[in-house]
Amino acid sequence: RAVIRLRLQQAFGVARLTAMETLRQPIALLLLTAAVLAMAILPMIVSHTLGDAARMIADSTLSLFFLLGLFLAGFSACHTLTEEARRGTAALVLSKPIPRGLFFLAKFAGIAAALALFSLTCVLAVLLAVRTVDLPFAHDLWSGLALLAAPFVAFALAGLVNYLTRRPFGSDAFGLLVLCVALAFLGTAFIDREGRWTAFGAAFDFRLVRAGVLVALAVWVLAGLALALATRFGTVPTVTLCAALFLAGLMSDYLLGRAAETSRLAAFVYAWLPNWQHFWIADALHTAEPIPWRYVARAGGYAALYLCGTLALGMFFFGRGEVRDGWNG
């Protein structure tokens, strides 16, 4: 029991430090701010939609969430291994009595926690953005202005806290932006577009939550891929390979779907490539049929199995590499 307790404490400590270090990176704050601002501004500049603004904004904001989330996953995974190896931080931690496999999995847990905060904020921002243009040729200023004000309020508060306490601006601004977007959602959940009290969430399309959960799962899968690749490659090759896997996975149905029925090689490659189409159901949002949670659960099972294989491969390479200015076999 004492050994198990020690291992859990070590894993929690590494995961917590990894999450904090990820949130302190300027790229994390930059991507989250870009996502929130773009989702707030898009409904206000969309025109000539022929009464289909809600569909256009839903597709655009979910696509933005997907793309920026994949960027954050790739850069975070690269930083947590490649950059720490270059600085000697990873070697210092591994000099302690902590198993390499546990260290690797704790690193992923910390990245996943940071990505969960990013995903939560993006899902709430998507809900607010789509509500802004839910009615044709009109804007819900309650949700639109609340979402637009969130980054400015968060940055002002983070700057004030930094001035008074000298706390890190980046991580505080990230956390405050998450809080401000959540407050913008809660503050408008009981108000309709005329400013009258209404039932909680009556003005929101909560099917978007299921679509957002699927995108968040895809972001986690790419983080696992990036972390496994970072055990053997530097930052630039890892990000490049992640981009290639992303593009190949998007086109896997078109490139390999039919060939997999007749070719074993095509079937093997098709099975191992991450099929991002499983996590993209934006088109289903605009049909009369609801998106079942059963499908979300099945996609979650696919993501979990893919992550298990990817992380196992990463642990294998990580356990046989030498930590010195990068990972060397």
MARVOVEX-350890 format. One record per atom (N, C-alpha, C, O): residue in three letters; x negated, y, z. Coordinates in steps of 0.1 Angstrom, whole numbers, plus 2048, in hexadecimal, padded with zeros to 3 digits. Atoms other than C-alpha are relative to their C-alpha. Layout:
% MARVOVEX-350890
ALAXYZ ...
END
This chain:
% MARVOVEX-350890
ARG7F87F4800 ARG800800800 ARG7F780D800 ARG7FB8167F9 ALA8097F4800 ALA7E4818808 ALA7FA8037F2 ALA7F880E7EF VAL8067FE80D VAL7D48127E6 VAL80B8067F6 VAL80880F7EE ILE7F57FB809 ILE7F68177D4 ILE80280F803 ILE8048177FA ARG7FE7F27FC ARG7FB8377E8 ARG7F58097FB ARG7F88147F6 LEU80B7F8805 LEU7D98437DF LEU8008027F1 LEU7FE80E7EC ARG7FF7FF80F ARG7DE83C7BA ARG80B80A7FC ARG8098117F3 LEU7F57F7803 LEU7FF84E7BA LEU7FC80E803 LEU8008177FB GLN8047F37FD GLN7F086C7CB GLN7F68057F5 GLN7F78117F1 GLN8097FC80A GLN7D486C7B2 GLN8078047F3 GLN80480E7EC ALA7F87FD80D ALA7EC86A794 ALA80880C801 ALA8088147F8 PHE7F87F47FF PHE8028857A2 PHE7F780C800 PHE7FB8167F9 GLY8097F4800 GLY7E489C7A8 GLY7FB8037F2 GLY7FB80F7EE VAL8047FE80D VAL7D7897785 VAL80B8057F7 VAL80980F7EF ALA7F57FC808 ALA7F989B775 ALA80480F803 ALA8078177FA ARG7FD7F27FC ARG8008BB789 ARG7F680A7FB ARG7FA8147F5 LEU80A7F7805 LEU7DF8CB780 LEU8008017F1 LEU7FE80C7EB THR7FF80080F THR7E48C175B THR80B8097FC THR80A8117F3 ALA7F57F7804 ALA8068D175A ALA7FD80E803 ALA8018177FA MET8047F27FD MET7F98F176B MET7F78057F5 MET7F88107F1 GLU80A7FB80A GLU7DC8F3753 GLU8068017F2 GLU80280B7EB THR7F97FF80D THR7F38ED735 THR80880D800 THR8088147F6 LEU7F87F4800 LEU80A909740 LEU7F780D801 LEU7FC8187FD ARG8097F47FF ARG7EC921746 ARG7FA8037F2 ARG7F480E7F1 GLN8067FE80D GLN7E191D722 GLN80880B7F8 GLN81480A7F8 PRO7F87F6807 PRO7EA93C70D PRO8097FB7F5 PRO8138017F2 ILE7F880580B ILE7F79266F1 ILE80D7FB805 ILE8177FD7FD ALA7F38057FA ALA812918708 ALA80A80C801 ALA81580B7FD LEU7F87F47FF LEU81F93B710 LEU8048067F3 LEU80F80A7F1 LEU7FE7FA80D LEU81B9476ED LEU80B7F87F8 LEU8147FE7F2 LEU7F6808807 LEU82F92A6DE LEU80E801806 LEU8188027FF LEU7F37FF7F9 LEU84B92C6F8 LEU80680D7FD LEU81280E7FA THR7FB7F3802 THR84E9516F4 THR8058027F1 THR80F8087EE ALA7FC7FF80E ALA84F94E6CE ALA80D7F97FD ALA8157FD7F6 ALA7F3808802 ALA86A9336D0 ALA80C808805 ALA8168097FE VAL7F57F97FA VAL8809486E7 VAL80480C7F8 VAL80F80F7F5 LEU7FD7F4807 LEU87C9686D4 LEU8067FD7F2 LEU80F8047EE ALA7FA80380D ALA8829586B2 ALA80E7FB801 ALA8167FF7F9 MET7F28057FE MET8A19466BF MET80980C803 MET81580B800 ALA7F77F57FC ALA8AE9676CD ALA80280A7F4 ALA80D80F7F2 ILE7FF7F680B ILE8A797C6AD ILE8077FA7F4 ILE80E8017ED LEU7FA80680C LEU8B2963693 LEU80F8027FE LEU8138067F4 PRO7F17FD802 PRO8D896669A PRO80380E7FD PRO80D8117F7 MET7FD7F2802 MET8D598C698 MET7FC8047F2 MET80080F7ED ILE8057FC80E ILE8C498C675 ILE8067F77F5 ILE8047FA7E9 VAL7FA80980A VAL8D7970664 VAL80B8077F9 VAL81480D800 SER7F67FA808 SER8ED97C648 SER8037F77F4 SER7FC7EE7F1 HIS7FC80880C HIS90096E62A HIS8017F1803 HIS7FB7E97FB THR7FF80E7FD THR90894E63B THR80D7FA7FC THR8107EE7FE LEU7F2805804 LEU92C94B62D LEU8077F980B LEU80E7EF80A GLY7F98057F4 GLY939945650 GLY7FA7F3806 GLY8007ED80E ASP80680D7FB ASP920928657 ASP7F4804808 ASP7EA7FD808 ALA80B7FC7F8 ALA90993B66E ALA7FC7F780B ALA7F07F480E ALA8038097F5 ALA90C92368B ALA7F87F47FB ALA7EE7F0802 ARG80880B805 ARG8FF906676 ARG7F28047FC ARG7E97FD7FF MET80D7FC804 MET8E391A668 MET7F780380C MET7EB7FF80C ILE8077FD7F4 ILE8D892668A ILE7FC7F4808 ILE7F17F280D ALA80380D7F9 ALA8DA903699 ALA7F57F97F9 ALA7EC7F4800 ASP80A806807 ASP8C58F567E ASP7F2807801 ASP7E8801804 SER80D7F87FF SER8AB91167F SER7FA80080E SER7EE7FE80F THR8068007F2 THR8A79126A5 THR7FB7F2804 THR7F17F180B LEU80580E7FC LEU8A58EC6A9 LEU7F37FD7F8 LEU7EA7F77FD SER80C802807 SER88B8EC68D SER7F4807806 SER7E9802807 LEU80B7F87FA LEU87790769E LEU7FC7F980D LEU7F07F9810 PHE8038077F4 PHE8798F46BF PHE7F77F47FD PHE7ED7F1803 PHE80780B804 PHE86D8D56AD PHE7F18037FC PHE7E87FD801 LEU80D7FC805 LEU8508E669C LEU7F680580A LEU7EB80180C LEU8087FA7F5 LEU8438FB6B9 LEU7FD7F680B LEU7F27F6811 GLY80380A7F6 GLY8478DE6D1 GLY7F57F67FB GLY7ED7F2804 LEU80B809805 LEU8318C86BB LEU7F3807800 LEU7E9800803 PHE80C7F97FF PHE8178E36B9 PHE7FB80080F PHE7EF7FE812 LEU8048007F2 LEU8178E66DF LEU7FC7F3805 LEU7F27F280D ALA80480D7FC ALA8158C16E4 ALA7F27FC7FB ALA7EA7F7803 GLY80E804805 GLY7F78BD6CD GLY7F5808807 GLY7EB80280A PHE80A7F87FA PHE7E48DA6DB PHE7FE7FD80F PHE7F27FD814 SER8028037F2 SER7EB8D16FF SER7F97F3802 SER7F07F280B ALA80780D7FF ALA7E08AD6FA ALA7F18027FD ALA7E87FC804 CYS80E7FE803 CYS7C08B96EA CYS7F980780B CYS7ED80380E HIS8077F87F5 HIS7B88D2705 HIS7FE7F780C HIS7F37F8812 THR8018077F3 THR7BE8BA722 THR7F57F5800 THR7F07F180A LEU80B80A801 LEU7A48A0715 LEU7F48067FA LEU7E98067FF THR80C7FC807 THR78D8AF6FB THR7FA80C806 THR7ED80C808 GLU8067F47FA GLU7888D170B GLU7FB7FD80E GLU7F1803812 GLU8058037F3 GLU7858C372E GLU7F47F87FF GLU7EB7F9808 ALA80D808801 ALA76B8AA722 ALA7F580A7FC ALA7EA808801 ARG80B7F6804 ARG7588C7711 ARG7FB80880C ARG7EF80B80D ARG8037F87F4 ARG7598DB732 ARG7FA7F880B ARG7F47FD814 GLY8058087F5 GLY7508BD747 GLY80A7FD80B GLY8077F7815 THR7F68027F5 THR7708BE75C THR8047F2801 THR8067ED80C ALA7FC80E800 ALA77B89B751 ALA7F67F7807 ALA7F97EE80E ALA80A8087FA ALA75A88C75A ALA7FF80280F ALA7FC7F8816 LEU8007FE7F2 LEU75B89C77C LEU80B7F9807 LEU8097F3812 VAL7F48077F9 VAL77E88E784 VAL7FD7F17FF VAL8007EA809 LEU80280F802 LEU77486B776 LEU7F57FB809 LEU7F37EF80A SER80A8047F7 SER75686B78D SER8067FB80D SER7FF7F4815 LYS7F98047F4 LYS76F8667A9 LYS8067F27FE LYS8067ED7F3 PRO7FB80E802 PRO77E8437B0 PRO80E8007FB PRO8187FD802 ILE7F3800806 ILE79B847798 ILE7FF7F87F3 ILE7F77FC7EB PRO80180880C PRO7A282E77D PRO8028087F3 PRO80A8127F4 ARG7FF7F880D ARG79F83B759 ARG80E7FF7FB ARG8138097F6 GLY7F2801805 GLY7C182D74F GLY809808808 GLY81280E802 LEU7F77F87F8 LEU7D283E76C LEU7FE80F7FD LEU8078167FC PHE8037F2804 PHE7C085F763 PHE8078037F3 PHE80C80E7F2 PHE7FB7FD80D PHE7CB85C73F PHE810801801 PHE81580B7FB LEU7F17FF7FF LEU7F0855748 LEU80480C808 LEU80F812804 ALA7FD7F47F9 ALA7F0871761 ALA7FF80C7F8 ALA8078167F9 LYS8027F5809 LYS7E3888747 LYS80D8027F7 LYS81280D7F5 PHE7F37FF809 PHE80187F730 PHE80C805808 PHE81480C803 ALA7F57FC7F8 ALA81988374D ALA80080F802 ALA80B816802 GLY8017F27FF GLY80C8A6753 GLY8048087F4 GLY80C8127F4 ILE7FC7F980D ILE8108B072E ILE80E7FE7FE ILE8158087FA ALA7F2802802 ALA8328A072D ALA809809809 ALA81380E805 ALA7F97F77F7 ALA83D8B574B ALA80180E7FA ALA80B8157FB ALA8007F3806 ALA8328D573A ALA8088017F4 ALA80F80B7F2 LEU7F780080C LEU8438CB71A LEU80F7FF803 LEU8178047FC ALA7F28007FC ALA8638C472D ALA80580E803 ALA810811800 LEU7FC7F27FE LEU8648E8739 LEU8018087F3 LEU80B80F7F2 PHE7FF7FA80D PHE85D8F4716 PHE80D7FC7F9 PHE8158047F4 SER7F4806806 SER8798DD709 SER80D805806 SER8178097FF LEU7F47FB7F9 LEU8928E8724 LEU80380E7FB LEU80F8127F9 THR7FE7F2804 THR88D90C71B THR8058017F2 THR80E8097EF CYS7FC80080E CYS8909066F6 CYS80F7FB7FE CYS8168017F6 VAL7F2805801 VAL8B18F26FA VAL80980B805 VAL81480D7FE LEU7F77F57FB LEU8C090E70F LEU80080C7F6 LEU80B8127F4 ALA8017F580A ALA8B49286F5 ALA8087FC7F4 ALA80F8057EE VAL7F880580C VAL8C49136D9 VAL80F802803 VAL8168077FB LEU7F27FF7FC LEU8E59126EC LEU80480F7FF LEU80F8127FA LEU7FC7F2800 LEU8E59386F1 LEU8008067F2 LEU80880E7EE ALA8017FB80D ALA8DA93F6CD ALA80C7FC7F7 ALA8128047F0 VAL7F4805807 VAL8F69296BE VAL80C807804 VAL81580A7FC ARG7F47F97FB ARG9109396D5 ARG80180E7FA ARG80C8137F8 THR8007F3805 THR90595B6C8 THR8088027F3 THR80E80C7F0 VAL7FA80080D VAL9129536A5 VAL80B7F67FE VAL80E7F17F3 ASP7F680B800 ASP92D9396AE ASP80C8047F7 ASP8117FC7F0 LEU7F57FB808 LEU94894F69E LEU7FB8067F3 LEU7F180D7F4 PRO8057FA80D PRO945959679 PRO80080F801 PRO80A815806 PHE8017F2802 PHE93A97C672 PHE80180880D PHE80681380D ALA7FF7F97F3 ALA937985697 ALA7F47FB808 ALA7EF7F0806 HIS80B8037F7 HIS91C9856B2 HIS80480080F HIS80B80A813 ASP7FE8007F1 ASP91F97B6D7 ASP7F4807806 ASP7EA801809 LEU80B7F87FA LEU90A9976E6 LEU7FC7FC80E LEU7F17FE812 TRP8048057F2 TRP90C988709 TRP7F57F6800 TRP7EB7F7807 SER80A80A801 SER8F896A6FF SER7F48057F8 SER7E88027FC GLY80B7FB809 GLY8E397B6E4 GLY7F6809808 GLY7EA807807 LEU8087F67F9 LEU8D79986FA LEU7F97F980C LEU7EE7FD810 ALA8068067F5 ALA8D1982718 ALA7F47F77FC ALA7EA7F8803 LEU80B807804 LEU8BB96B705 LEU7F48097FB LEU7E98067FE LEU80B7F7805 LEU8A89886F4 LEU7F980780C LEU7ED80980B ALA8067F97F5 ALA8A2998716 ALA7F77F7809 ALA7EE7FC810 ALA8078097F8 ALA894979726 ALA7F1801800 ALA7EA80280A PRO80F7FF801 PRO87097B719 PRO7FB80D806 PRO7F080D80D PHE8057F37FC PHE86D9A0721 PHE801801810 PHE7F8806816 VAL7FF8017F1 VAL87A99B745 VAL7F57F7806 VAL7EF7FB810 ALA80A80A7FB ALA86397D74A ALA7F2806800 ALA7EB805809 PHE80D7FA801 PHE84499073E PHE7FE80B80A PHE7F480D80F ALA8017F57F6 ALA84C9AE753 ALA7FE7FB80E ALA7F6801815 LEU8018057F3 LEU85099A772 LEU7F27F9802 LEU7EC7FA80D ALA80D8077FF ALA83198576B ALA7F580A801 ALA7EB809809 GLY80A7F57FF GLY81D9A5766 GLY80080680D GLY7F5809813 LEU8007FA7F3 LEU8299B3786 LEU7FA7F780B LEU7F37FB814 VAL80580A7F7 VAL821993799 VAL7F17FF7FF VAL7EA7FF809 ASN80F800803 ASN7FE993789 ASN7FA80C806 ASN7EF80B80C TYR8067F37FB TYR7F89B7793 TYR800800810 TYR7F6805816 LEU7FF8007F2 LEU8039B17B7 LEU7F97F5807 LEU7F37F7812 THR80680C7FA THR7F598F7BE THR7F47FA7F9 THR7ED7F17FF ARG80B806808 ARG7DB9887A3 ARG8027F17FC ARG7F97EA7FA ARG7FD80D805 ARG7ED96879A ARG7FE7FF7F1 ARG7FF8097EB PRO80180180F PRO7E795A777 PRO80C8047F9 PRO8178007FC PHE7F47FB808 PHE7FD96C75E PHE8067F57F8 PHE8137F57F7 GLY7FA80980A GLY801950745 GLY80A7F6806 GLY8157F5801 SER7F780A7FA SER81093575B SER80C806807 SER817801806 ASP7F57F97FA ASP82594E76E ASP80A8047F6 ASP8168037F7 ALA7F77FC80B ALA83395C74E ALA8077F57FA ALA8137F67F6 PHE7FA80C805 PHE83A939741 PHE80C7FC809 PHE8177FA804 GLY7F68047F7 GLY84D930760 GLY80B80A801 GLY817806802 LEU7F57F57FF LEU860951762 LEU8088007F3 LEU8148037F4 LEU7F880080D LEU86A94E73D LEU80A7F4801 LEU8157F57FC VAL7F780C7FF VAL87892B744 VAL80C804809 VAL817801806 LEU7F67FC7F7 LEU88B93A762 LEU80A80A7FA LEU8168097FC CYS7F77F6806 CYS89895874F CYS8097FB7F5 CYS8157FF7F4 VAL7F780780A VAL8A5943732 VAL80B7F8807 VAL8177F8803 ALA7F68087F9 ALA8B692C74B ALA80B80A807 ALA817807807 LEU7F67F67FA LEU8C694B75D LEU8098067F5 LEU8148097F7 ALA7F87FA80B ALA8D195973B ALA80B7F67FC ALA8167FA7F9 PHE7F680A803 PHE8E3938734 PHE80A7FF80B PHE8167FF808 LEU7F68007F5 LEU8F3936757 LEU80880C801 LEU81480C804 GLY7F97F47FF GLY8FC95A756 GLY80B8027F6 GLY8148097F8 THR7F67FE80A THR90F957736 THR80A7F37FF THR8137F37F7 ALA7F880C801 ALA91E93473C ALA80E802805 ALA8177FB800 PHE7F27FE7FA PHE93C94274F PHE80680C7F9 PHE8118117FE ILE7FB7F4807 ILE94295F736 ILE8027FD7F2 ILE7FA7F77EB ASP7FE80180E ASP95295F714 ASP7FB80C7F9 ASP7F58157FF ARG8067F5808 ARG9499766F8 ARG80680D802 ARG8008187FF GLU7FA7F37FC GLU961991705 GLU7FC80480E GLU80080E812 GLY8057FD7F3 GLY950990727 GLY80A7FC80B GLY809800816 ARG7F78047F7 ARG96D97F738 ARG7FC7F2806 ARG7F57EB800 TRP80480D7FA TRP969962751 TRP8077F47F9 TRP8127F57F5 THR7FB80B807 THR96D940742 THR7FA7F3807 THR7F27F4810 ALA80680D7FB ALA96691B74A ALA7F27FF7FD ALA7ED8047F2 PHE80E801802 PHE94291274D PHE7FD7F97F2 PHE8027EE7EF GLY80580580D GLY93290D72B GLY80A7FF7F5 GLY8087F87EB ALA7F680180B ALA952911717 ALA7FC8067F3 ALA8018027E9 ALA8057F980C ALA9409276FE ALA7F47F97F9 ALA7EF7FE7EF PHE80C806805 PHE92390F6F8 PHE8047F27F9 PHE80D7EC7FD ASP7FF80D806 ASP9208F16E1 ASP7F67F6806 ASP7EA7F6802 PHE8098087F8 PHE9118D76F8 PHE7FB7F47F8 PHE7F37EC7FE ARG80680B808 ARG90B8BE6DC ARG7F18047FC ARG7E97FB7FA LEU80D7FC803 LEU8EC8D36D6 LEU7F67FA80B LEU7EA7F9808 VAL8098057F6 VAL8DE8C56F7 VAL7FB7F27FC VAL7EF7EF7FE ARG80480D805 ARG8DD8A26E8 ARG7F58017F5 ARG7EC7FA7F5 ALA80A7FD80A ALA8CB8AF6CA ALA7F3805806 ALA7E8801801 GLY80C7FB7FA GLY8B38C16E0 GLY7F87F6808 GLY7EC7F5808 VAL80680C7F9 VAL8AC8A26F5 VAL7F87F87F7 VAL7ED7F37FA LEU80780880A LEU8A388F6D6 LEU7F38077FB LEU7E88017F9 VAL80C7F8804 VAL88B8AB6CB VAL7F57FF80B VAL7E97FE808 ALA8098007F5 ALA87B8AB6ED ALA7F97F2801 ALA7ED7F1804 LEU80680D801 LEU8758856EA LEU7F67FF7F5 LEU7EB7F97F7 ALA80A80080B ALA86488A6C9 ALA7F3808804 ALA7E8804800 VAL80C7F97FB VAL84D8A46D9 VAL7F87F8809 VAL7EC7F8809 TRP8078097F7 TRP84488B6F4 TRP7F87F67F8 TRP7ED7F37FB VAL80680A808 VAL83C8716DA VAL7F38067F9 VAL7E97FF7F9 LEU80B7FA807 LEU8258896C7 LEU7F580380B LEU7E9802808 ALA80A7FE7F6 ALA8148926E8 ALA7F87F4804 ALA7EC7F4805 GLY80780C7FE GLY80C86E6EE GLY7F77FC7F5 GLY7EC7F87F7 LEU80980380C LEU7FE86A6CB LEU7F4809801 LEU7E88057FF ALA80B7F6800 ALA7E988A6CF ALA7F67FC80C ALA7EA7FD80A LEU8088047F5 LEU7DC87E6F1 LEU7F77F47FD LEU7EC7F3800 ALA80780C804 ALA7D285C6E3 ALA7F58047F6 ALA7EA7FF7F6 LEU80A7FB80A LEU7C086D6C5 LEU7F5808806 LEU7EA807802 ALA80A7F87FA ALA7AF8856DC ALA7F57F8807 ALA7EB7FE80B THR80A8087FA THR79C8686EC THR7F47FD7F6 THR7EA7F97FB ARG80A80480A ARG7898636CB ARG7FB80C7F8 ARG7F180C7F2 PHE8027F5809 PHE78A8856B9 PHE80080D808 PHE80580E813 GLY8007F27FA GLY7858AA6C0 GLY80D8067FD GLY8178007F8 THR7F37F9801 THR7A08C46C0 THR8058027F1 THR8107FE7EE VAL7FC7FE80E VAL7A08CC69B VAL8047F37F9 VAL80F7F37F3 PRO7FB80D806 PRO7A18A868E PRO80D7FB806 PRO8157F57FF THR7F48057FA THR7BB89F6A8 THR80D8087FB THR8178017F8 VAL7F47F8805 VAL7D38BC69E VAL8037FD7F2 VAL80E7FC7EE THR7FE80380E THR7CD8B467A THR8077F27FE THR8107F17F6 LEU7FA80D801 LEU7D588F67E LEU80F800805 LEU8177FA800 CYS7F37FF7FB CYS7F4898693 CYS8098067F5 CYS8158027F3 ALA7F87FA80A ALA8008AF677 ALA8037F67F4 ALA80E7F67EF ALA7FF80A80B ALA7FA89365D ALA80B7F6805 ALA8137F27FD LEU7F680A7FB LEU80E87A673 LEU80E806800 LEU8177FF7FE PHE7F37FA800 PHE82A893677 PHE8068007F2 PHE8117FD7F0 LEU7FB80080E LEU82D898651 LEU8037F27FB LEU80D7F07F4 ALA7FE80E805 ALA82987364A ALA80D7FA806 ALA8147F3800 GLY7F48067F9 GLY84486A664 GLY80C8067FB GLY8178007FA LEU7F47F9805 LEU85C884656 LEU8047F97F2 LEU8107F97EF MET7FD80580D MET859874633 MET7FF7F1800 MET8007EB7F5 SER80280F800 SER85584F63E SER80C7F97FA SER80A7EF7F3 ASP7F5807806 ASP879846634 ASP7FF8017F1 ASP8027F77EA TYR8017FE80F TYR874855611 TYR7F47F87FA TYR7F67F27F0 LEU80C806806 LEU85184760C LEU7FF7F1802 LEU7FB7EA7F9 LEU80280E7FC LEU85382561D LEU80D7F8802 LEU80C7EC803 GLY7F48067FC GLY87781E625 GLY8047F47F6 GLY8067E97FB ARG7FD80B809 ARG87F80A605 ARG7F57F67FE ARG7F77EA7FD ALA80C809802 ALA85C7FC600 ALA7FF7F680C ALA7F97EB80A ALA8028097F5 ALA85D7ED623 ALA8087F47FF ALA8057EA806 GLU7F880C801 GLU8787D5618 GLU7F97F57F7 GLU7FD7EA7F8 THR806809808 THR8617C55FF THR7F17FE802 THR7EB7F47FE SER80F8017FD SER83D7CC60B SER7FD7FF80E SER803807816 ARG8048027F2 ARG82E7C062B ARG7F880C805 ARG7F9811810 LEU8097F47FC LEU8147DC62B LEU80980C802 LEU80781380C ALA7F77F57FE ALA82F7F6626 ALA8087FF80C ALA80B809813 ALA7F88027F4 ALA8447E7641 ALA7F880280D ALA7FD808817 PHE8097FE7F5 PHE8267E7659 PHE7FE80F802 PHE7FF81480E VAL8027F17FF VAL81E80C652 VAL80D807804 VAL80C81080D TYR7F37FA7FD TYR843815654 TYR8037FE80F TYR809807815 ALA7FD8037F2 ALA846804676 ALA7F7808809 ALA7FC80C814 TRP80A7FA7F7 TRP827815685 TRP8018107FF TRP7FD817808 LEU7FE7F2801 LEU82E838677 LEU80B805809 LEU8167FF809 PRO7F57FB7F9 PRO84384D68F PRO80A8067F7 PRO80780F7EF ASN7F57FB809 ASN86485367E ASN80780B807 ASN81080980F TRP7FA7F57FA TRP86E876688 TRP80E8027FD TRP81580A804 GLN7F27FF803 GLN88F873677 GLN8097FA80B GLN8157FE80B HIS7F88057F6 HIS89B85F694 HIS80480B80B HIS80E809812 PHE7FE7F67F5 PHE89987E6AA PHE80680D7FA PHE808817801 TRP7FA7F4806 TRP8A9897691 TRP80E7FD7FC TRP8117F57F3 ILE7F1803803 ILE8CF897691 ILE80780D7FF ILE81380E802 ALA7FA7F3802 ALA8D58BC689 ALA80C7FF7F6 ALA8168067F8 ASP7F580180A ASP8EB8B166B ASP80C7FA807 ASP8187FE803 ALA7F48067FA ALA90189C682 ALA80880A809 ALA81380880C LEU7F97F67F8 LEU9098BB696 LEU80C8077F9 LEU81580C7FF HIS7F67F8808 HIS91E8C967A HIS80B7F77FA HIS8127FA7F1 THR7F6809804 THR9348AA676 THR80B7FF80B THR809804816 ALA7F58017F6 ALA9558A2687 ALA7FD7F680B ALA8027F6816 GLU80380B7F7 GLU946883698 GLU7F680580B GLU7EC80C807 PRO80A7FC7F5 PRO9348896BA PRO7F47F87FF PRO7F47ED7FA ILE80D8077FF ILE91087F6C0 ILE8007F880D ILE8007FE818 PRO7FF8087F4 PRO9128616D8 PRO7F3800808 PRO7E8801803 TRP80C8017F7 TRP8FA8606F6 TRP7FA7F37FE TRP7EE7F1801 ARG80680D803 ARG8F583C6EC ARG7F58017F6 ARG7EB7FA7F7 TYR80A7FE80A TYR8E28476CE TYR7F4807806 TYR7E8803803 VAL80B7F97F9 VAL8CD85F6E4 VAL7F87F5808 VAL7EC7F6808 ALA80780A7F8 ALA8C58416FB ALA7F87F77F7 ALA7ED7F37FB ARG807809809 ARG8BB82B6DD ARG7F38087FB ARG7E88027FA ALA80C7F8805 ALA8A48476D0 ALA7F680180C ALA7EA801809 GLY8098007F5 GLY89684A6F3 GLY7F97F3802 GLY7ED7F3806 GLY80780D800 GLY88E8256F3 GLY7F67FF7F6 GLY7EB7FA7F9 TYR80A80080B TYR87C8296D2 TYR7F4808804 TYR7E9804802 ALA80B7F77FC ALA8688466E0 ALA7F87FA80B ALA7EC7FB80B ALA8078067F5 ALA860833700 ALA7F77F57FB ALA7EB7F3800 LEU80880B805 LEU8548146ED LEU7F48067F8 LEU7E98007F9 TYR80B7FA808 TYR83F82A6D5 TYR7F6806809 TYR7EA805807 LEU8097FA7F7 LEU83083C6F2 LEU7F87F6807 LEU7EC7F780A CYS80880B7F9 CYS82781C704 CYS7F57FB7F7 CYS7EA7F97FC GLY80B804809 GLY8148106E5 GLY7F580A7FE GLY7E98077FE THR8097F6802 THR8048316DF THR7F780280C THR7EA80380B LEU8087FE7F4 LEU7F9836703 LEU7F77F5804 LEU7EC7F6809 ALA80880C7FE ALA7ED813706 ALA7F38007F7 ALA7E87FD7FC LEU80C7FE809 LEU7D68196E8 LEU7F780B804 LEU7EB809804 GLY8087F57FB GLY7CB83A6F6 GLY7F87FB80D GLY7EC7FF80E MET8078057F5 MET7C2829717 MET7F57F77FD MET7EA7F7803 PHE80B80A804 PHE7AE80E705 PHE7F48087FB PHE7E9805800 PHE80B7F8805 PHE7998286F3 PHE7FA80980B PHE7EE80B80C PHE8047F77F6 PHE79783F711 PHE7F77F880A PHE7ED7FD80F GLY8088087F7 GLY78A823727 GLY7F37FB7FB GLY7EA7F7803 ARG80D804806 ARG76E81B70F ARG7F880B7FA ARG7EE8097F3 GLY8087F4805 GLY76283E708 GLY7F880580B GLY7FA803817 GLU8097F97F7 GLU747852718 GLU80380E801 GLU8048157F6 VAL7FC7F27FE VAL750874726 VAL7F4809800 VAL7ED80A80B ARG80A7F6801 ARG73788D71A ARG8028087F4 ARG8008047E9 ASP7FD7F780B ASP73F8AB705 ASP8097FA7F6 ASP8077FC7EA GLY7F7806809 GLY75B8976F6 GLY8007F1803 GLY7FA7EC80C TRP7FF80E7FD TRP7648726F4 TRP7F87F97F5 TRP7FA7FA7E9 ASN809808809 ASN74A85B6E5 ASN8017F1803 ASN8017EE80F GLY7FF80E7FD GLY74D8366E1 GLY7F37FA804 GLY7F37EE807 
END
